[in-house]
Amino acid sequence: MTKENSNKIDEGNTPKNWNKLNVDTTLIRRGVLIFIFISVISFAALFFYTNTGKIVEVWSEVNWYYLALGCVFIFNDLYLGGLRNHIFIREFVPGISIIASVKANLANIFLGAATPTQTGGGAAQIYIFHKYGVSLADNISNSLFNWISTLIFFPLSGALAIYILEDTIPDGLVLQLTHFGFRVFATLFIVVLIGLLAPNFLGSFISFIGRSLKYVFRNTGHKISLWGMKAATTLKDYQNRYRIFFRQKPHLFLYSFLLTIILYFNKYALAYILLLAFEVQADFWTVISIQAVLYLLLYFSPSPGGSGIAEISIGVLMASILHEEYLASFALLYRSFLVFVPAMMGAYVLLHQLKQEATA
């Protein structure tokens, strides 16, 4: 996209106080504490339920070569996550380093883990990119372009995984959450599609809801109606931006989708590597399919970072492969490699940036 087009779209969309962005660290600390508390309780329950008496025996048999190999998968995960952002960001800000994109990805992981349904992750990513000179409009465009790939990938991979697993997924909470994940992804995909193809229709629909609610909730309905009119204008801007970008750089959208596949396949394959670390033999595609279902139901988990739900789901879904004495240790390693360690790195990136801004 040319700088001229970018500036045209940015006009009127970047808030005047963007350079004075404030982040409430109190809310961050509260989210982190909730995440830690739920995770600790969940792991304690999982260890207790799955025979804690064999923990020493389980860990004494760990193959450390595969744990070291798992660290390579962590590196791949962080790099691929950063690269997926970088392919669009570098078009908006030529010369920006891949390091900036990796840092933004780390901040996303951290604040995503500290907020319900990962809502804070996107804000943290935007905040870090802003410090490298990326405008708000460019930030949102980058998130939107990559999110489209995510919305396409997850239902496809989840449907294929469920087909492979067939009757492996037990009835109950996990199955209900899986179906919930499908419904949410399908709904969001339709909303995004309407927003890109018919922004005026979506904005008018939101305004209609607001006008209808004014008869019941006068202030709330009025605000929703105004937001709908503003949403139509904003969506129209991003529709134009998407069309311009798609005409000039269509290959980047395919690249984004391919990187999304590789990124999540790396996450899924890590589970197989950790099974090998515990000297457990299992069918490769069964393991991959289980992880696809796991991520489908965790993506919109209401708890911070999927804490609690993740541990329970791992225990339920992996029970068909692992003996119960391995379940808690496997869950601890898997969550540590993909969430806990990256989140700690992201905490350093975000909090270090906030500290620099506070002392500037």
C-alpha positions as CSV (number, residue, x, y, z in Angstrom):
1,M,0.0,0.0,0.0
2,T,1.3,3.4,-0.9
3,K,2.0,6.0,1.8
4,E,-0.4,8.3,0.1
5,N,-3.3,5.8,0.5
6,S,-2.3,5.0,4.0
7,N,-2.3,8.7,5.0
8,K,-5.7,9.2,3.4
9,I,-7.2,6.4,5.4
10,D,-5.5,7.4,8.6
11,E,-7.0,10.9,8.5
12,G,-9.6,11.4,11.1
13,N,-9.1,7.9,12.5
14,T,-6.2,8.4,14.8
15,P,-7.1,9.8,18.2
16,K,-5.4,13.0,19.2
17,N,-4.3,11.6,22.5
18,W,-2.8,8.4,20.9
19,N,0.7,9.6,21.8
20,K,-0.4,9.9,25.4
21,L,-1.7,6.4,25.7
22,N,-2.2,5.3,29.3
23,V,-2.3,1.7,30.4
24,D,-3.9,0.7,33.7
25,T,-1.3,-1.5,35.4
26,T,-3.7,-2.1,38.3
27,L,-6.0,-4.1,35.9
28,I,-3.0,-5.9,34.5
29,R,-1.8,-7.0,38.0
30,R,-5.4,-8.1,38.9
31,G,-5.6,-10.1,35.7
32,V,-2.3,-11.8,36.3
33,L,-3.2,-12.7,39.9
34,I,-6.5,-14.2,38.7
35,F,-4.7,-16.2,36.0
36,I,-2.1,-17.5,38.5
37,F,-4.7,-18.3,41.1
38,I,-6.9,-20.3,38.8
39,S,-3.9,-22.0,37.2
40,V,-2.5,-23.1,40.5
41,I,-5.8,-24.4,41.8
42,S,-6.4,-26.3,38.5
43,F,-3.0,-27.9,38.5
44,A,-3.3,-28.8,42.1
45,A,-6.6,-30.5,41.5
46,L,-5.2,-32.2,38.4
47,F,-2.2,-33.5,40.2
48,F,-4.3,-34.7,43.1
49,Y,-6.9,-36.4,40.9
50,T,-4.3,-38.2,38.7
51,N,-2.2,-39.9,41.4
52,T,0.4,-37.6,42.9
53,G,2.4,-40.5,44.3
54,K,4.0,-41.2,41.0
55,I,5.3,-37.7,40.2
56,V,8.9,-38.5,41.0
57,E,8.8,-41.7,39.0
58,V,7.3,-39.9,36.0
59,W,9.9,-37.1,36.0
60,S,12.8,-39.5,36.6
61,E,12.0,-41.1,33.2
62,V,11.8,-37.9,31.2
63,N,14.0,-37.8,28.1
64,W,15.7,-34.4,28.3
65,Y,16.6,-34.4,24.6
66,Y,13.0,-34.0,23.6
67,L,12.5,-31.3,26.2
68,A,15.4,-29.4,24.7
69,L,13.8,-30.0,21.3
70,G,10.6,-28.5,22.7
71,C,12.5,-25.3,23.4
72,V,13.1,-25.0,19.6
73,F,9.4,-25.2,19.1
74,I,9.0,-22.3,21.6
75,F,11.4,-20.2,19.5
76,N,9.5,-21.2,16.3
77,D,6.2,-20.2,17.9
78,L,7.4,-16.8,18.9
79,Y,9.2,-16.1,15.6
80,L,6.2,-17.3,13.5
81,G,3.8,-15.2,15.5
82,G,5.9,-12.2,15.0
83,L,6.5,-12.9,11.3
84,R,2.7,-13.2,10.7
85,N,2.4,-9.6,11.9
86,H,5.5,-8.4,10.2
87,I,4.5,-9.2,6.7
88,F,1.8,-6.5,6.9
89,I,3.5,-4.1,9.4
90,R,6.6,-3.7,7.2
91,E,4.3,-2.6,4.4
92,F,2.9,0.2,6.6
93,V,6.3,1.2,8.1
94,P,9.1,0.2,5.8
95,G,12.3,-0.7,7.6
96,I,10.7,-1.7,10.9
97,S,12.6,-4.7,12.4
98,I,11.3,-8.2,12.9
99,I,12.3,-7.7,16.6
100,A,9.5,-5.1,16.9
101,S,7.0,-7.6,15.6
102,V,8.3,-10.4,17.9
103,K,8.0,-8.0,20.9
104,A,4.5,-7.0,20.0
105,N,3.6,-10.7,19.7
106,L,5.0,-11.4,23.2
107,A,3.1,-8.5,24.7
108,N,0.0,-9.9,23.0
109,I,0.5,-13.3,24.6
110,F,1.1,-11.8,28.0
111,L,-1.9,-9.5,28.2
112,G,-4.0,-12.1,26.4
113,A,-3.2,-14.5,29.3
114,A,-4.2,-11.8,31.8
115,T,-7.6,-11.0,30.4
116,P,-10.8,-13.0,29.7
117,T,-11.2,-14.3,26.1
118,Q,-7.7,-12.8,25.3
119,T,-9.3,-9.3,24.9
120,G,-6.2,-7.5,26.1
121,G,-3.8,-9.2,23.8
122,G,-4.7,-7.0,20.8
123,A,-4.4,-3.8,22.8
124,A,-1.0,-4.7,24.1
125,Q,0.2,-5.6,20.5
126,I,-1.1,-2.2,19.2
127,Y,0.6,-0.4,22.1
128,I,4.1,-1.9,21.4
129,F,3.7,-1.3,17.6
130,H,2.7,2.3,18.3
131,K,6.0,2.8,20.0
132,Y,7.7,1.8,16.8
133,G,5.7,4.4,14.8
134,V,2.8,2.3,13.6
135,S,-0.4,4.3,13.4
136,L,-3.7,3.2,15.0
137,A,-5.3,2.6,11.6
138,D,-2.4,0.5,10.4
139,N,-2.4,-1.4,13.6
140,I,-6.1,-2.3,13.3
141,S,-5.6,-3.2,9.6
142,N,-2.8,-5.6,10.5
143,S,-4.9,-7.3,13.2
144,L,-7.9,-7.5,10.9
145,F,-6.0,-9.0,7.9
146,N,-4.4,-11.7,10.1
147,W,-7.6,-12.3,12.0
148,I,-9.4,-13.2,8.8
149,S,-6.8,-16.0,8.3
150,T,-7.5,-17.2,11.9
151,L,-11.3,-17.1,11.4
152,I,-10.8,-19.3,8.3
153,F,-8.2,-21.7,9.8
154,F,-9.8,-22.6,13.1
155,P,-13.2,-23.9,11.9
156,L,-11.5,-25.9,9.1
157,S,-8.8,-27.5,11.3
158,G,-11.4,-28.1,14.1
159,A,-13.8,-29.8,11.7
160,L,-11.1,-32.0,10.3
161,A,-9.9,-32.9,13.8
162,I,-13.3,-33.9,15.0
163,Y,-13.7,-36.0,11.9
164,I,-10.5,-37.8,12.6
165,L,-11.2,-38.2,16.3
166,E,-14.9,-39.3,15.7
167,D,-16.0,-40.8,19.1
168,T,-12.8,-39.9,21.0
169,I,-14.2,-36.6,22.3
170,P,-16.4,-37.5,25.4
171,D,-19.8,-36.0,26.0
172,G,-20.0,-33.2,28.5
173,L,-18.4,-29.8,29.1
174,V,-15.5,-30.3,26.6
175,L,-17.9,-31.2,23.8
176,Q,-20.2,-28.3,24.6
177,L,-17.3,-25.9,24.6
178,T,-16.1,-27.3,21.2
179,H,-19.5,-26.7,19.7
180,F,-19.6,-23.2,21.3
181,G,-16.2,-22.5,19.6
182,F,-17.6,-23.5,16.2
183,R,-20.6,-21.2,16.7
184,V,-18.5,-18.2,17.8
185,F,-16.1,-18.6,14.9
186,A,-18.9,-19.0,12.4
187,T,-20.7,-15.9,13.7
188,L,-17.6,-13.8,13.8
189,F,-16.6,-14.8,10.3
190,I,-20.1,-13.8,9.0
191,V,-19.9,-10.5,10.8
192,V,-16.4,-9.7,9.5
193,L,-17.5,-10.7,6.0
194,I,-20.6,-8.4,6.1
195,G,-18.4,-5.7,7.6
196,L,-16.0,-5.9,4.6
197,L,-18.6,-6.4,1.9
198,A,-21.5,-4.3,3.2
199,P,-20.2,-1.9,5.9
200,N,-23.2,0.5,5.5
201,F,-25.6,-2.4,6.1
202,L,-23.9,-3.5,9.3
203,G,-23.6,0.1,10.5
204,S,-27.3,0.6,9.8
205,F,-28.3,-2.6,11.5
206,I,-26.4,-1.5,14.7
207,S,-28.1,1.9,14.5
208,F,-31.5,0.2,14.1
209,I,-30.8,-1.8,17.3
210,G,-29.8,1.4,19.1
211,R,-33.0,3.2,18.0
212,S,-35.1,0.3,19.1
213,L,-33.4,0.2,22.5
214,K,-34.0,3.9,23.0
215,Y,-37.6,3.2,23.9
216,V,-36.4,0.9,26.8
217,F,-33.0,2.3,27.7
218,R,-32.9,5.9,26.5
219,N,-29.2,6.7,27.2
220,T,-27.8,3.3,26.2
221,G,-29.9,3.1,23.1
222,H,-28.9,6.5,21.9
223,K,-25.2,5.7,22.4
224,I,-25.6,2.4,20.5
225,S,-27.3,4.3,17.6
226,L,-24.5,6.9,17.4
227,W,-21.9,4.1,17.6
228,G,-23.7,2.3,14.7
229,M,-23.4,5.4,12.5
230,K,-19.7,5.8,13.4
231,A,-19.1,2.1,12.8
232,A,-20.5,2.4,9.3
233,T,-18.0,5.2,8.5
234,T,-15.1,3.3,10.1
235,L,-16.0,0.0,8.4
236,K,-16.2,1.8,5.0
237,D,-12.6,3.1,5.6
238,Y,-11.3,-0.3,6.3
239,Q,-13.2,-1.8,3.4
240,N,-11.4,0.7,1.1
241,R,-8.1,-0.1,2.8
242,Y,-8.7,-3.9,2.4
243,R,-9.5,-3.5,-1.3
244,I,-6.5,-1.3,-2.0
245,F,-4.2,-3.7,-0.2
246,F,-5.7,-6.8,-1.9
247,R,-5.3,-5.2,-5.3
248,Q,-1.6,-4.2,-4.7
249,K,-0.4,-7.1,-2.5
250,P,-2.8,-10.1,-2.9
251,H,-0.1,-12.6,-2.2
252,L,0.3,-11.3,1.4
253,F,-3.1,-12.7,2.4
254,L,-2.2,-16.1,1.1
255,Y,1.2,-15.8,2.9
256,S,-0.7,-14.8,6.1
257,F,-2.9,-17.9,5.9
258,L,0.0,-20.2,5.2
259,L,1.9,-18.7,8.2
260,T,-1.3,-19.3,10.3
261,I,-1.3,-23.0,9.4
262,I,2.4,-23.4,10.1
263,L,2.2,-21.4,13.4
264,Y,-0.6,-23.5,14.9
265,F,0.8,-26.8,13.5
266,N,4.0,-26.0,15.4
267,K,1.9,-25.6,18.6
268,Y,0.1,-28.8,17.9
269,A,3.3,-30.8,17.1
270,L,4.8,-29.6,20.4
271,A,2.4,-31.9,22.2
272,Y,3.7,-34.9,20.3
273,I,7.3,-33.9,21.2
274,L,6.4,-33.7,24.9
275,L,4.8,-37.2,24.7
276,L,8.1,-38.5,23.3
277,A,9.8,-36.8,26.3
278,F,7.7,-39.0,28.6
279,E,8.5,-42.0,26.4
280,V,4.9,-42.3,25.3
281,Q,4.1,-43.6,21.8
282,A,1.0,-42.3,20.2
283,D,-0.5,-41.8,16.7
284,F,0.9,-38.5,15.4
285,W,-2.4,-37.3,13.7
286,T,-4.5,-38.2,16.7
287,V,-2.3,-36.0,18.9
288,I,-2.5,-33.2,16.3
289,S,-6.2,-33.5,16.1
290,I,-6.7,-33.3,19.9
291,Q,-4.7,-30.1,20.0
292,A,-6.8,-28.6,17.2
293,V,-9.9,-29.3,19.2
294,L,-8.3,-28.0,22.3
295,Y,-7.4,-24.6,20.7
296,L,-10.8,-24.3,19.1
297,L,-12.5,-24.4,22.5
298,L,-9.9,-22.3,24.3
299,Y,-9.7,-19.4,21.8
300,F,-12.7,-17.6,23.4
301,S,-12.4,-19.1,26.9
302,P,-13.9,-16.7,29.4
303,S,-11.2,-17.2,32.0
304,P,-7.9,-15.3,31.7
305,G,-5.5,-17.2,29.4
306,G,-8.0,-20.1,29.4
307,S,-6.8,-21.0,32.9
308,G,-8.8,-23.7,34.5
309,I,-10.6,-24.7,31.3
310,A,-7.3,-25.5,29.6
311,E,-6.1,-27.8,32.4
312,I,-9.4,-29.6,32.6
313,S,-9.6,-29.9,28.8
314,I,-6.1,-31.2,28.4
315,G,-6.8,-33.8,31.1
316,V,-10.0,-34.9,29.5
317,L,-8.8,-34.9,25.8
318,M,-5.4,-36.5,26.5
319,A,-6.7,-39.2,28.7
320,S,-7.2,-41.4,25.7
321,I,-3.5,-41.3,25.0
322,L,-1.8,-40.9,28.4
323,H,-2.0,-42.9,31.6
324,E,-3.4,-40.7,34.4
325,E,-0.1,-40.4,36.2
326,Y,1.3,-38.5,33.2
327,L,-1.6,-36.1,32.6
328,A,-0.8,-33.4,35.1
329,S,2.9,-33.3,34.2
330,F,2.2,-33.2,30.5
331,A,-0.4,-30.4,31.0
332,L,2.2,-28.4,33.1
333,L,4.9,-28.7,30.5
334,Y,2.5,-27.9,27.6
335,R,1.1,-24.8,29.2
336,S,4.6,-23.7,30.3
337,F,6.0,-24.0,26.9
338,L,3.2,-22.3,25.0
339,V,1.7,-19.9,27.6
340,F,3.7,-19.4,30.9
341,V,7.2,-18.9,29.5
342,P,6.1,-16.7,26.6
343,A,3.8,-14.7,28.9
344,M,6.7,-14.0,31.3
345,M,8.8,-12.8,28.4
346,G,5.8,-10.7,27.2
347,A,5.4,-9.2,30.7
348,Y,9.0,-8.0,30.6
349,V,8.5,-6.4,27.2
350,L,5.3,-4.6,28.1
351,L,6.2,-3.6,31.6
352,H,9.7,-2.4,30.5
353,Q,8.1,-0.2,27.9
354,L,5.6,1.2,30.4
355,K,8.4,1.9,32.8
356,Q,10.4,3.7,30.1
357,E,7.3,5.8,29.2
358,A,6.7,6.7,32.9
359,T,10.3,7.9,33.4
360,A,10.5,9.8,30.0
